[in-house]
Amino acid sequence: MEAPGRGDTVRHLPPFGEGVTAPEASGMHVFLCAGKASITINLGQEQGQELARRLAVAADVVLEALGPAPTPVK
């Protein structure tokens, strides 16, 4: 999952080209994420939920890495 404003941790991992520190220039990020697109959606809002549904219907693959919802404390 990519945090808004920071991105995935792998964006900040070396190797970088000489004198290059831009997150998108991480060699590891380029290797692992080639051909992928990223988007941030606020699933806490109805508009975000609807966008996620529309994107999922049109997608070949949907990966979710949020994990199970926490168990409510009784």
All heavy atoms as TSV, in Angstrom:
chain	resi	resn	atom	element	x	y	z
A	1	MET	N	N	0.848	-1.159	0.000
A	1	MET	CA	C	0.000	0.000	0.000
A	1	MET	C	C	0.904	1.235	0.000
A	1	MET	O	O	1.893	1.285	0.703
A	1	MET	CB	C	-0.874	-0.018	1.252
A	1	MET	CG	C	-1.817	1.133	1.322
A	1	MET	SD	S	-3.131	0.890	2.522
A	1	MET	CE	C	-2.305	1.290	4.036
A	2	GLU	N	N	0.534	2.214	-0.788
A	2	GLU	CA	C	1.323	3.433	-0.868
A	2	GLU	C	C	0.679	4.536	-0.049
A	2	GLU	O	O	-0.499	4.827	-0.198
A	2	GLU	CB	C	1.455	3.867	-2.324
A	2	GLU	CG	C	2.220	2.848	-3.137
A	2	GLU	CD	C	2.964	3.452	-4.293
A	2	GLU	OE1	O	3.498	4.561	-4.154
A	2	GLU	OE2	O	3.013	2.812	-5.336
A	3	ALA	N	N	1.450	5.107	0.841
A	3	ALA	CA	C	0.955	6.198	1.681
A	3	ALA	C	C	0.868	7.483	0.867
A	3	ALA	O	O	1.817	7.817	0.157
A	3	ALA	CB	C	1.884	6.402	2.866
A	4	PRO	N	N	-0.250	8.195	0.938
A	4	PRO	CA	C	-0.357	9.467	0.215
A	4	PRO	C	C	0.775	10.423	0.591
A	4	PRO	O	O	1.116	10.560	1.754
A	4	PRO	CB	C	-1.705	10.026	0.664
A	4	PRO	CG	C	-2.486	8.825	1.092
A	4	PRO	CD	C	-1.465	7.880	1.675
A	5	GLY	N	N	1.379	11.029	-0.416
A	5	GLY	CA	C	2.449	11.986	-0.194
A	5	GLY	C	C	3.822	11.388	-0.010
A	5	GLY	O	O	4.829	12.067	-0.111
A	6	ARG	N	N	3.907	10.097	0.254
A	6	ARG	CA	C	5.210	9.448	0.446
A	6	ARG	C	C	5.414	8.303	-0.534
A	6	ARG	O	O	6.493	8.080	-1.020
A	6	ARG	CB	C	5.333	8.928	1.876
A	6	ARG	CG	C	6.568	8.081	2.095
A	6	ARG	CD	C	7.190	8.280	3.444
A	6	ARG	NE	N	8.251	7.336	3.709
A	6	ARG	CZ	C	9.485	7.457	3.242
A	6	ARG	NH1	N	9.807	8.453	2.483
A	6	ARG	NH2	N	10.407	6.558	3.538
A	7	GLY	N	N	4.381	7.547	-0.781
A	7	GLY	CA	C	4.528	6.397	-1.666
A	7	GLY	C	C	5.013	5.175	-0.919
A	7	GLY	O	O	5.246	5.202	0.290
A	8	ASP	N	N	5.176	4.103	-1.633
A	8	ASP	CA	C	5.642	2.849	-1.067
A	8	ASP	C	C	7.100	2.966	-0.633
A	8	ASP	O	O	7.888	3.696	-1.246
A	8	ASP	CB	C	5.504	1.742	-2.110
A	8	ASP	CG	C	5.781	0.377	-1.525
A	8	ASP	OD1	O	4.965	-0.083	-0.719
A	8	ASP	OD2	O	6.815	-0.222	-1.878
A	9	THR	N	N	7.472	2.245	0.407
A	9	THR	CA	C	8.841	2.271	0.924
A	9	THR	C	C	9.855	1.917	-0.150
A	9	THR	O	O	10.949	2.476	-0.189
A	9	THR	CB	C	8.975	1.298	2.112
A	9	THR	OG1	O	8.030	1.674	3.111
A	9	THR	CG2	C	10.371	1.334	2.702
A	10	VAL	N	N	9.508	1.002	-1.053
A	10	VAL	CA	C	10.456	0.561	-2.075
A	10	VAL	C	C	10.863	1.715	-2.994
A	10	VAL	O	O	11.944	1.692	-3.580
A	10	VAL	CB	C	9.894	-0.638	-2.873
A	10	VAL	CG1	C	8.857	-0.199	-3.889
A	10	VAL	CG2	C	11.010	-1.384	-3.574
A	11	ARG	N	N	10.054	2.754	-3.096
A	11	ARG	CA	C	10.419	3.916	-3.919
A	11	ARG	C	C	11.676	4.609	-3.390
A	11	ARG	O	O	12.357	5.320	-4.111
A	11	ARG	CB	C	9.278	4.938	-3.938
A	11	ARG	CG	C	8.072	4.510	-4.718
A	11	ARG	CD	C	7.021	5.620	-4.658
A	11	ARG	NE	N	5.829	5.262	-5.380
A	11	ARG	CZ	C	5.607	5.556	-6.667
A	11	ARG	NH1	N	6.519	6.203	-7.351
A	11	ARG	NH2	N	4.486	5.203	-7.242
A	12	HIS	N	N	11.975	4.414	-2.119
A	12	HIS	CA	C	13.083	5.118	-1.478
A	12	HIS	C	C	14.301	4.225	-1.252
A	12	HIS	O	O	15.249	4.634	-0.593
A	12	HIS	CB	C	12.605	5.712	-0.150
A	12	HIS	CG	C	11.400	6.578	-0.322
A	12	HIS	ND1	N	11.477	7.896	-0.705
A	12	HIS	CD2	C	10.075	6.300	-0.226
A	12	HIS	CE1	C	10.259	8.395	-0.814
A	12	HIS	NE2	N	9.390	7.444	-0.525
A	13	LEU	N	N	14.276	3.005	-1.779
A	13	LEU	CA	C	15.389	2.076	-1.595
A	13	LEU	C	C	16.390	2.195	-2.741
A	13	LEU	O	O	16.008	2.354	-3.889
A	13	LEU	CB	C	14.868	0.635	-1.540
A	13	LEU	CG	C	13.952	0.296	-0.373
A	13	LEU	CD1	C	13.444	-1.142	-0.513
A	13	LEU	CD2	C	14.670	0.468	0.951
A	14	PRO	N	N	17.681	2.097	-2.434
A	14	PRO	CA	C	18.687	2.101	-3.491
A	14	PRO	C	C	18.598	0.813	-4.305
A	14	PRO	O	O	17.926	-0.129	-3.873
A	14	PRO	CB	C	20.001	2.184	-2.728
A	14	PRO	CG	C	19.694	1.844	-1.308
A	14	PRO	CD	C	18.222	2.000	-1.101
A	15	PRO	N	N	19.182	0.727	-5.426
A	15	PRO	CA	C	20.185	1.663	-5.941
A	15	PRO	C	C	19.549	2.838	-6.676
A	15	PRO	O	O	18.477	2.713	-7.254
A	15	PRO	CB	C	20.978	0.809	-6.919
A	15	PRO	CG	C	19.982	-0.171	-7.445
A	15	PRO	CD	C	19.045	-0.446	-6.287
A	16	PHE	N	N	20.227	3.981	-6.614
A	16	PHE	CA	C	19.877	5.159	-7.375
A	16	PHE	C	C	21.012	5.422	-8.355
A	16	PHE	O	O	22.151	5.058	-8.089
A	16	PHE	CB	C	19.729	6.389	-6.467
A	16	PHE	CG	C	18.564	6.298	-5.515
A	16	PHE	CD1	C	18.753	5.911	-4.205
A	16	PHE	CD2	C	17.294	6.606	-5.939
A	16	PHE	CE1	C	17.687	5.831	-3.324
A	16	PHE	CE2	C	16.207	6.528	-5.074
A	16	PHE	CZ	C	16.408	6.142	-3.772
A	17	GLY	N	N	20.684	6.081	-9.453
A	17	GLY	CA	C	21.739	6.507	-10.356
A	17	GLY	C	C	22.607	7.538	-9.646
A	17	GLY	O	O	22.183	8.173	-8.679
A	18	GLU	N	N	23.819	7.715	-10.111
A	18	GLU	CA	C	24.738	8.655	-9.467
A	18	GLU	C	C	24.134	10.056	-9.416
A	18	GLU	O	O	23.715	10.588	-10.441
A	18	GLU	CB	C	26.068	8.693	-10.206
A	18	GLU	CG	C	27.115	9.474	-9.468
A	18	GLU	CD	C	28.498	9.318	-10.085
A	18	GLU	OE1	O	28.782	8.251	-10.642
A	18	GLU	OE2	O	29.266	10.273	-10.007
A	19	GLY	N	N	24.029	10.626	-8.216
A	19	GLY	CA	C	23.499	11.962	-8.026
A	19	GLY	C	C	21.983	12.057	-8.130
A	19	GLY	O	O	21.425	13.133	-8.116
A	20	VAL	N	N	21.292	10.920	-8.211
A	20	VAL	CA	C	19.834	10.923	-8.364
A	20	VAL	C	C	19.195	10.411	-7.080
A	20	VAL	O	O	19.533	9.335	-6.610
A	20	VAL	CB	C	19.406	10.030	-9.549
A	20	VAL	CG1	C	17.892	9.992	-9.671
A	20	VAL	CG2	C	20.036	10.514	-10.835
A	21	THR	N	N	18.270	11.170	-6.502
A	21	THR	CA	C	17.589	10.724	-5.281
A	21	THR	C	C	16.073	10.788	-5.408
A	21	THR	O	O	15.368	10.583	-4.441
A	21	THR	CB	C	18.026	11.565	-4.068
A	21	THR	OG1	O	17.733	12.936	-4.344
A	21	THR	CG2	C	19.498	11.386	-3.772
A	22	ALA	N	N	15.562	11.093	-6.609
A	22	ALA	CA	C	14.113	11.154	-6.797
A	22	ALA	C	C	13.514	9.779	-6.539
A	22	ALA	O	O	14.051	8.771	-7.003
A	22	ALA	CB	C	13.784	11.615	-8.214
A	23	PRO	N	N	12.400	9.696	-5.779
A	23	PRO	CA	C	11.808	8.391	-5.464
A	23	PRO	C	C	11.543	7.518	-6.691
A	23	PRO	O	O	11.775	6.329	-6.661
A	23	PRO	CB	C	10.505	8.753	-4.755
A	23	PRO	CG	C	10.763	10.090	-4.180
A	23	PRO	CD	C	11.683	10.785	-5.144
A	24	GLU	N	N	11.068	8.114	-7.774
A	24	GLU	CA	C	10.754	7.321	-8.955
A	24	GLU	C	C	12.010	6.814	-9.663
A	24	GLU	O	O	11.924	6.006	-10.565
A	24	GLU	CB	C	9.883	8.119	-9.922
A	24	GLU	CG	C	8.453	8.304	-9.438
A	24	GLU	CD	C	8.310	9.278	-8.290
A	24	GLU	OE1	O	9.163	10.178	-8.136
A	24	GLU	OE2	O	7.353	9.148	-7.521
A	25	ALA	N	N	13.183	7.305	-9.249
A	25	ALA	CA	C	14.430	6.892	-9.879
A	25	ALA	C	C	15.079	5.703	-9.165
A	25	ALA	O	O	16.145	5.261	-9.565
A	25	ALA	CB	C	15.409	8.060	-9.935
A	26	SER	N	N	14.459	5.182	-8.122
A	26	SER	CA	C	15.001	4.020	-7.427
A	26	SER	C	C	15.034	2.837	-8.384
A	26	SER	O	O	14.026	2.458	-8.979
A	26	SER	CB	C	14.119	3.674	-6.215
A	26	SER	OG	O	14.357	2.350	-5.791
A	27	GLY	N	N	16.201	2.245	-8.535
A	27	GLY	CA	C	16.332	1.072	-9.400
A	27	GLY	C	C	15.435	-0.066	-8.951
A	27	GLY	O	O	14.845	-0.772	-9.762
A	28	MET	N	N	15.308	-0.247	-7.647
A	28	MET	CA	C	14.442	-1.300	-7.109
A	28	MET	C	C	12.986	-1.037	-7.481
A	28	MET	O	O	12.262	-1.944	-7.900
A	28	MET	CB	C	14.595	-1.376	-5.585
A	28	MET	CG	C	13.771	-2.457	-4.950
A	28	MET	SD	S	14.285	-4.127	-5.397
A	28	MET	CE	C	15.791	-4.242	-4.467
A	29	HIS	N	N	12.542	0.217	-7.348
A	29	HIS	CA	C	11.165	0.557	-7.693
A	29	HIS	C	C	10.911	0.339	-9.183
A	29	HIS	O	O	9.893	-0.237	-9.564
A	29	HIS	CB	C	10.866	2.011	-7.305
A	29	HIS	CG	C	9.494	2.445	-7.674
A	29	HIS	ND1	N	9.228	3.175	-8.795
A	29	HIS	CD2	C	8.299	2.218	-7.092
A	29	HIS	CE1	C	7.930	3.390	-8.886
A	29	HIS	NE2	N	7.344	2.820	-7.860
A	30	VAL	N	N	11.822	0.777	-10.028
A	30	VAL	CA	C	11.664	0.604	-11.468
A	30	VAL	C	C	11.560	-0.883	-11.807
A	30	VAL	O	O	10.715	-1.300	-12.598
A	30	VAL	CB	C	12.830	1.269	-12.230
A	30	VAL	CG1	C	12.795	0.910	-13.703
A	30	VAL	CG2	C	12.785	2.770	-12.041
A	31	PHE	N	N	12.396	-1.714	-11.189
A	31	PHE	CA	C	12.393	-3.150	-11.457
A	31	PHE	C	C	11.087	-3.812	-11.005
A	31	PHE	O	O	10.464	-4.564	-11.752
A	31	PHE	CB	C	13.577	-3.808	-10.749
A	31	PHE	CG	C	13.587	-5.302	-10.832
A	31	PHE	CD1	C	13.894	-5.943	-12.017
A	31	PHE	CD2	C	13.275	-6.073	-9.723
A	31	PHE	CE1	C	13.900	-7.334	-12.098
A	31	PHE	CE2	C	13.276	-7.460	-9.793
A	31	PHE	CZ	C	13.587	-8.082	-10.993
A	32	LEU	N	N	10.658	-3.526	-9.773
A	32	LEU	CA	C	9.481	-4.197	-9.217
A	32	LEU	C	C	8.151	-3.670	-9.757
A	32	LEU	O	O	7.154	-4.379	-9.740
A	32	LEU	CB	C	9.481	-4.080	-7.691
A	32	LEU	CG	C	10.591	-4.825	-6.961
A	32	LEU	CD1	C	10.557	-4.504	-5.475
A	32	LEU	CD2	C	10.489	-6.323	-7.199
A	33	CYS	N	N	8.134	-2.428	-10.211
A	33	CYS	CA	C	6.860	-1.802	-10.573
A	33	CYS	C	C	6.741	-1.474	-12.058
A	33	CYS	O	O	5.851	-0.715	-12.454
A	33	CYS	CB	C	6.656	-0.545	-9.732
A	33	CYS	SG	S	6.567	-0.925	-7.964
A	34	ALA	N	N	7.593	-2.046	-12.874
A	34	ALA	CA	C	7.538	-1.776	-14.312
A	34	ALA	C	C	6.166	-2.147	-14.871
A	34	ALA	O	O	5.635	-3.219	-14.594
A	34	ALA	CB	C	8.626	-2.563	-15.035
A	35	GLY	N	N	5.575	-1.245	-15.613
A	35	GLY	CA	C	4.289	-1.506	-16.244
A	35	GLY	C	C	3.082	-1.379	-15.329
A	35	GLY	O	O	1.966	-1.652	-15.744
A	36	LYS	N	N	3.287	-0.963	-14.085
A	36	LYS	CA	C	2.178	-0.831	-13.137
A	36	LYS	C	C	1.790	0.633	-12.995
A	36	LYS	O	O	2.594	1.522	-13.221
A	36	LYS	CB	C	2.578	-1.380	-11.766
A	36	LYS	CG	C	2.892	-2.860	-11.780
A	36	LYS	CD	C	3.350	-3.317	-10.423
A	36	LYS	CE	C	3.790	-4.765	-10.455
A	36	LYS	NZ	N	4.379	-5.178	-9.181
A	37	ALA	N	N	0.563	0.870	-12.606
A	37	ALA	CA	C	0.083	2.226	-12.328
A	37	ALA	C	C	-0.367	2.283	-10.877
A	37	ALA	O	O	-0.833	1.298	-10.320
A	37	ALA	CB	C	-1.079	2.568	-13.247
A	38	SER	N	N	-0.227	3.444	-10.254
A	38	SER	CA	C	-0.623	3.615	-8.859
A	38	SER	C	C	-1.651	4.729	-8.746
A	38	SER	O	O	-1.632	5.678	-9.523
A	38	SER	CB	C	0.586	3.978	-7.989
A	38	SER	OG	O	1.514	2.930	-7.967
A	39	ILE	N	N	-2.521	4.595	-7.757
A	39	ILE	CA	C	-3.541	5.602	-7.483
A	39	ILE	C	C	-3.839	5.559	-5.990
A	39	ILE	O	O	-3.734	4.501	-5.360
A	39	ILE	CB	C	-4.822	5.331	-8.311
A	39	ILE	CG1	C	-5.861	6.412	-8.081
A	39	ILE	CG2	C	-5.370	3.958	-8.052
A	39	ILE	CD1	C	-7.067	6.303	-8.999
A	40	THR	N	N	-4.189	6.692	-5.423
A	40	THR	CA	C	-4.613	6.748	-4.025
A	40	THR	C	C	-6.114	7.000	-4.003
A	40	THR	O	O	-6.595	7.923	-4.651
A	40	THR	CB	C	-3.890	7.883	-3.276
A	40	THR	OG1	O	-2.489	7.638	-3.325
A	40	THR	CG2	C	-4.335	7.957	-1.833
A	41	ILE	N	N	-6.843	6.159	-3.283
A	41	ILE	CA	C	-8.294	6.280	-3.183
A	41	ILE	C	C	-8.669	6.274	-1.708
A	41	ILE	O	O	-8.222	5.417	-0.949
A	41	ILE	CB	C	-9.008	5.103	-3.888
A	41	ILE	CG1	C	-8.634	5.043	-5.363
A	41	ILE	CG2	C	-10.519	5.208	-3.722
A	41	ILE	CD1	C	-9.162	3.816	-6.074
A	42	ASN	N	N	-9.499	7.218	-1.307
A	42	ASN	CA	C	-9.988	7.265	0.073
A	42	ASN	C	C	-11.232	6.380	0.164
A	42	ASN	O	O	-12.323	6.786	-0.217
A	42	ASN	CB	C	-10.320	8.708	0.481
A	42	ASN	CG	C	-10.720	8.806	1.933
A	42	ASN	OD1	O	-11.071	7.810	2.569
A	42	ASN	ND2	N	-10.672	10.006	2.469
A	43	LEU	N	N	-11.057	5.168	0.681
A	43	LEU	CA	C	-12.169	4.225	0.789
A	43	LEU	C	C	-13.125	4.583	1.917
A	43	LEU	O	O	-14.178	3.970	2.050
A	43	LEU	CB	C	-11.642	2.803	0.981
A	43	LEU	CG	C	-10.838	2.260	-0.203
A	43	LEU	CD1	C	-10.272	0.890	0.135
A	43	LEU	CD2	C	-11.675	2.208	-1.465
A	44	GLY	N	N	-12.791	5.585	2.705
A	44	GLY	CA	C	-13.682	6.052	3.757
A	44	GLY	C	C	-14.780	6.967	3.238
A	44	GLY	O	O	-15.682	7.328	3.978
A	45	GLN	N	N	-14.688	7.345	1.966
A	45	GLN	CA	C	-15.708	8.198	1.363
A	45	GLN	C	C	-16.461	7.417	0.290
A	45	GLN	O	O	-15.882	6.577	-0.408
A	45	GLN	CB	C	-15.073	9.432	0.721
A	45	GLN	CG	C	-14.403	10.346	1.711
A	45	GLN	CD	C	-13.851	11.592	1.034
A	45	GLN	OE1	O	-13.854	11.718	-0.178
A	45	GLN	NE2	N	-13.377	12.529	1.847
A	46	GLU	N	N	-17.742	7.690	0.143
A	46	GLU	CA	C	-18.568	6.990	-0.854
A	46	GLU	C	C	-17.996	7.151	-2.260
A	46	GLU	O	O	-17.977	6.208	-3.043
A	46	GLU	CB	C	-20.004	7.506	-0.802
A	46	GLU	CG	C	-20.945	6.794	-1.764
A	46	GLU	CD	C	-21.073	5.291	-1.505
A	46	GLU	OE1	O	-21.062	4.886	-0.331
A	46	GLU	OE2	O	-21.180	4.531	-2.487
A	47	GLN	N	N	-17.514	8.340	-2.580
A	47	GLN	CA	C	-16.943	8.584	-3.909
A	47	GLN	C	C	-15.730	7.675	-4.151
A	47	GLN	O	O	-15.562	7.126	-5.241
A	47	GLN	CB	C	-16.538	10.048	-4.041
A	47	GLN	CG	C	-15.996	10.423	-5.397
A	47	GLN	CD	C	-15.614	11.898	-5.471
A	47	GLN	OE1	O	-15.607	12.607	-4.469
A	47	GLN	NE2	N	-15.302	12.350	-6.658
A	48	GLY	N	N	-14.888	7.496	-3.154
A	48	GLY	CA	C	-13.734	6.616	-3.265
A	48	GLY	C	C	-14.145	5.164	-3.419
A	48	GLY	O	O	-13.551	4.404	-4.187
A	49	GLN	N	N	-15.177	4.744	-2.693
A	49	GLN	CA	C	-15.672	3.373	-2.791
A	49	GLN	C	C	-16.211	3.100	-4.193
A	49	GLN	O	O	-15.954	2.038	-4.768
A	49	GLN	CB	C	-16.753	3.129	-1.744
A	49	GLN	CG	C	-16.228	3.192	-0.322
A	49	GLN	CD	C	-17.337	3.180	0.701
A	49	GLN	OE1	O	-18.476	2.806	0.419
A	49	GLN	NE2	N	-17.020	3.620	1.918
A	50	GLU	N	N	-16.967	4.042	-4.740
A	50	GLU	CA	C	-17.524	3.875	-6.085
A	50	GLU	C	C	-16.412	3.815	-7.126
A	50	GLU	O	O	-16.446	2.994	-8.043
A	50	GLU	CB	C	-18.494	5.019	-6.413
A	50	GLU	CG	C	-19.106	4.937	-7.789
A	50	GLU	CD	C	-19.845	3.627	-8.066
A	50	GLU	OE1	O	-20.411	3.039	-7.129
A	50	GLU	OE2	O	-19.828	3.188	-9.232
A	51	LEU	N	N	-15.395	4.660	-6.986
A	51	LEU	CA	C	-14.267	4.629	-7.921
A	51	LEU	C	C	-13.551	3.283	-7.849
A	51	LEU	O	O	-13.225	2.688	-8.880
A	51	LEU	CB	C	-13.294	5.766	-7.612
A	51	LEU	CG	C	-12.015	5.797	-8.444
A	51	LEU	CD1	C	-12.320	5.867	-9.936
A	51	LEU	CD2	C	-11.137	6.954	-8.013
A	52	ALA	N	N	-13.328	2.769	-6.650
A	52	ALA	CA	C	-12.673	1.468	-6.490
A	52	ALA	C	C	-13.492	0.361	-7.155
A	52	ALA	O	O	-12.937	-0.518	-7.821
A	52	ALA	CB	C	-12.465	1.161	-5.009
A	53	ARG	N	N	-14.812	0.407	-7.017
A	53	ARG	CA	C	-15.670	-0.600	-7.661
A	53	ARG	C	C	-15.547	-0.534	-9.182
A	53	ARG	O	O	-15.411	-1.558	-9.856
A	53	ARG	CB	C	-17.128	-0.402	-7.255
A	53	ARG	CG	C	-17.443	-0.819	-5.848
A	53	ARG	CD	C	-18.951	-0.698	-5.567
A	53	ARG	NE	N	-19.188	-0.701	-4.155
A	53	ARG	CZ	C	-19.403	0.380	-3.407
A	53	ARG	NH1	N	-19.456	1.578	-3.952
A	53	ARG	NH2	N	-19.584	0.280	-2.101
A	54	ARG	N	N	-15.600	0.680	-9.737
A	54	ARG	CA	C	-15.512	0.833	-11.197
A	54	ARG	C	C	-14.156	0.373	-11.729
A	54	ARG	O	O	-14.085	-0.280	-12.765
A	54	ARG	CB	C	-15.763	2.286	-11.602
A	54	ARG	CG	C	-17.241	2.656	-11.512
A	54	ARG	CD	C	-17.529	4.025	-12.091
A	54	ARG	NE	N	-17.055	5.045	-11.157
A	54	ARG	CZ	C	-16.345	6.114	-11.479
A	54	ARG	NH1	N	-16.033	6.361	-12.733
A	54	ARG	NH2	N	-15.965	6.978	-10.563
A	55	LEU	N	N	-13.087	0.689	-11.004
A	55	LEU	CA	C	-11.761	0.251	-11.436
A	55	LEU	C	C	-11.628	-1.271	-11.356
A	55	LEU	O	O	-11.055	-1.903	-12.246
A	55	LEU	CB	C	-10.680	0.924	-10.588
A	55	LEU	CG	C	-10.494	2.416	-10.833
A	55	LEU	CD1	C	-9.578	3.007	-9.763
A	55	LEU	CD2	C	-9.939	2.670	-12.221
A	56	ALA	N	N	-12.170	-1.880	-10.301
A	56	ALA	CA	C	-12.081	-3.333	-10.132
A	56	ALA	C	C	-12.817	-4.072	-11.242
A	56	ALA	O	O	-12.341	-5.090	-11.745
A	56	ALA	CB	C	-12.633	-3.741	-8.765
A	57	VAL	N	N	-13.962	-3.564	-11.653
A	57	VAL	CA	C	-14.745	-4.212	-12.719
A	57	VAL	C	C	-13.956	-4.229	-14.031
A	57	VAL	O	O	-14.002	-5.199	-14.779
A	57	VAL	CB	C	-16.110	-3.498	-12.899
A	57	VAL	CG1	C	-16.797	-3.927	-14.175
A	57	VAL	CG2	C	-16.991	-3.781	-11.700
A	58	ALA	N	N	-13.199	-3.162	-14.286
A	58	ALA	CA	C	-12.473	-3.047	-15.547
A	58	ALA	C	C	-11.074	-3.664	-15.495
A	58	ALA	O	O	-10.410	-3.763	-16.527
A	58	ALA	CB	C	-12.359	-1.572	-15.932
A	59	ALA	N	N	-10.621	-4.109	-14.336
A	59	ALA	CA	C	-9.250	-4.593	-14.172
A	59	ALA	C	C	-9.103	-6.067	-14.511
A	59	ALA	O	O	-10.046	-6.854	-14.369
A	59	ALA	CB	C	-8.800	-4.367	-12.736
A	60	ASP	N	N	-7.904	-6.439	-14.954
A	60	ASP	CA	C	-7.574	-7.851	-15.156
A	60	ASP	C	C	-7.268	-8.513	-13.820
A	60	ASP	O	O	-7.592	-9.674	-13.601
A	60	ASP	CB	C	-6.356	-7.994	-16.076
A	60	ASP	CG	C	-6.636	-7.523	-17.488
A	60	ASP	OD1	O	-7.765	-7.722	-17.971
A	60	ASP	OD2	O	-5.717	-6.956	-18.114
A	61	VAL	N	N	-6.613	-7.773	-12.921
A	61	VAL	CA	C	-6.214	-8.295	-11.622
A	61	VAL	C	C	-6.404	-7.188	-10.580
A	61	VAL	O	O	-6.101	-6.032	-10.845
A	61	VAL	CB	C	-4.722	-8.715	-11.621
A	61	VAL	CG1	C	-4.279	-9.156	-10.241
A	61	VAL	CG2	C	-4.473	-9.807	-12.636
A	62	VAL	N	N	-6.894	-7.552	-9.400
A	62	VAL	CA	C	-7.003	-6.620	-8.282
A	62	VAL	C	C	-6.272	-7.248	-7.104
A	62	VAL	O	O	-6.584	-8.365	-6.699
A	62	VAL	CB	C	-8.478	-6.344	-7.905
A	62	VAL	CG1	C	-8.550	-5.459	-6.667
A	62	VAL	CG2	C	-9.226	-5.732	-9.062
A	63	LEU	N	N	-5.291	-6.531	-6.553
A	63	LEU	CA	C	-4.563	-6.983	-5.371
A	63	LEU	C	C	-4.929	-6.078	-4.214
A	63	LEU	O	O	-4.968	-4.864	-4.350
A	63	LEU	CB	C	-3.054	-6.915	-5.604
A	63	LEU	CG	C	-2.506	-7.776	-6.726
A	63	LEU	CD1	C	-1.018	-7.535	-6.906
A	63	LEU	CD2	C	-2.772	-9.239	-6.450
A	64	GLU	N	N	-5.172	-6.672	-3.071
A	64	GLU	CA	C	-5.547	-5.925	-1.872
A	64	GLU	C	C	-4.582	-6.317	-0.769
A	64	GLU	O	O	-4.354	-7.495	-0.546
A	64	GLU	CB	C	-7.003	-6.264	-1.528
A	64	GLU	CG	C	-7.504	-5.682	-0.251
A	64	GLU	CD	C	-7.231	-6.570	0.938
A	64	GLU	OE1	O	-7.462	-7.773	0.876
A	64	GLU	OE2	O	-6.758	-6.030	1.942
A	65	ALA	N	N	-3.995	-5.321	-0.120
A	65	ALA	CA	C	-3.007	-5.605	0.914
A	65	ALA	C	C	-3.365	-4.948	2.243
A	65	ALA	O	O	-2.502	-4.643	3.035
A	65	ALA	CB	C	-1.630	-5.129	0.451
A	66	LEU	N	N	-4.648	-4.721	2.475
A	66	LEU	CA	C	-5.057	-4.043	3.708
A	66	LEU	C	C	-5.145	-4.979	4.897
A	66	LEU	O	O	-5.091	-4.546	6.028
A	66	LEU	CB	C	-6.413	-3.347	3.490
A	66	LEU	CG	C	-6.438	-2.274	2.405
A	66	LEU	CD1	C	-7.850	-1.745	2.224
A	66	LEU	CD2	C	-5.475	-1.156	2.734
A	67	GLY	N	N	-5.303	-6.263	4.667
A	67	GLY	CA	C	-5.425	-7.213	5.761
A	67	GLY	C	C	-6.828	-7.219	6.318
A	67	GLY	O	O	-7.684	-6.425	5.923
A	68	PRO	N	N	-7.111	-8.132	7.259
A	68	PRO	CA	C	-8.453	-8.218	7.825
A	68	PRO	C	C	-8.757	-7.019	8.720
A	68	PRO	O	O	-7.856	-6.380	9.253
A	68	PRO	CB	C	-8.408	-9.502	8.648
A	68	PRO	CG	C	-6.969	-9.712	8.953
A	68	PRO	CD	C	-6.198	-9.124	7.791
A	69	ALA	N	N	-10.031	-6.733	8.856
A	69	ALA	CA	C	-10.456	-5.657	9.741
A	69	ALA	C	C	-10.131	-6.066	11.182
A	69	ALA	O	O	-10.182	-7.239	11.538
A	69	ALA	CB	C	-11.955	-5.413	9.581
A	70	PRO	N	N	-9.785	-5.101	12.018
A	70	PRO	CA	C	-9.502	-5.438	13.414
A	70	PRO	C	C	-10.727	-5.982	14.121
A	70	PRO	O	O	-11.852	-5.590	13.815
A	70	PRO	CB	C	-9.050	-4.120	14.034
A	70	PRO	CG	C	-9.429	-3.057	13.060
A	70	PRO	CD	C	-9.646	-3.705	11.732
A	71	THR	N	N	-10.515	-6.882	15.057
A	71	THR	CA	C	-11.611	-7.449	15.853
A	71	THR	C	C	-12.065	-6.411	16.862
A	71	THR	O	O	-11.239	-5.856	17.589
A	71	THR	CB	C	-11.138	-8.715	16.573
A	71	THR	OG1	O	-10.606	-9.620	15.624
A	71	THR	CG2	C	-12.274	-9.358	17.344
A	72	PRO	N	N	-13.379	-6.127	16.904
A	72	PRO	CA	C	-13.871	-5.128	17.878
A	72	PRO	C	C	-13.613	-5.580	19.302
A	72	PRO	O	O	-13.698	-6.767	19.618
A	72	PRO	CB	C	-15.366	-5.063	17.601
A	72	PRO	CG	C	-15.610	-5.797	16.331
A	72	PRO	CD	C	-14.430	-6.674	16.086
A	73	VAL	N	N	-13.286	-4.657	20.165
A	73	VAL	CA	C	-13.074	-4.938	21.584
A	73	VAL	C	C	-14.437	-4.959	22.245
A	73	VAL	O	O	-15.272	-4.100	22.036
A	73	VAL	CB	C	-12.196	-3.846	22.229
A	73	VAL	CG1	C	-12.032	-4.108	23.718
A	73	VAL	CG2	C	-10.855	-3.786	21.546
A	74	LYS	N	N	-14.690	-5.994	23.062
A	74	LYS	CA	C	-15.985	-6.137	23.732
A	74	LYS	C	C	-15.898	-5.719	25.165
A	74	LYS	O	O	-14.950	-5.770	25.830
A	74	LYS	CB	C	-16.465	-7.592	23.641
A	74	LYS	CG	C	-16.748	-7.984	22.227
A	74	LYS	CD	C	-17.241	-9.407	22.188
A	74	LYS	CE	C	-17.494	-9.816	20.741
A	74	LYS	NZ	N	-17.991	-11.146	20.608
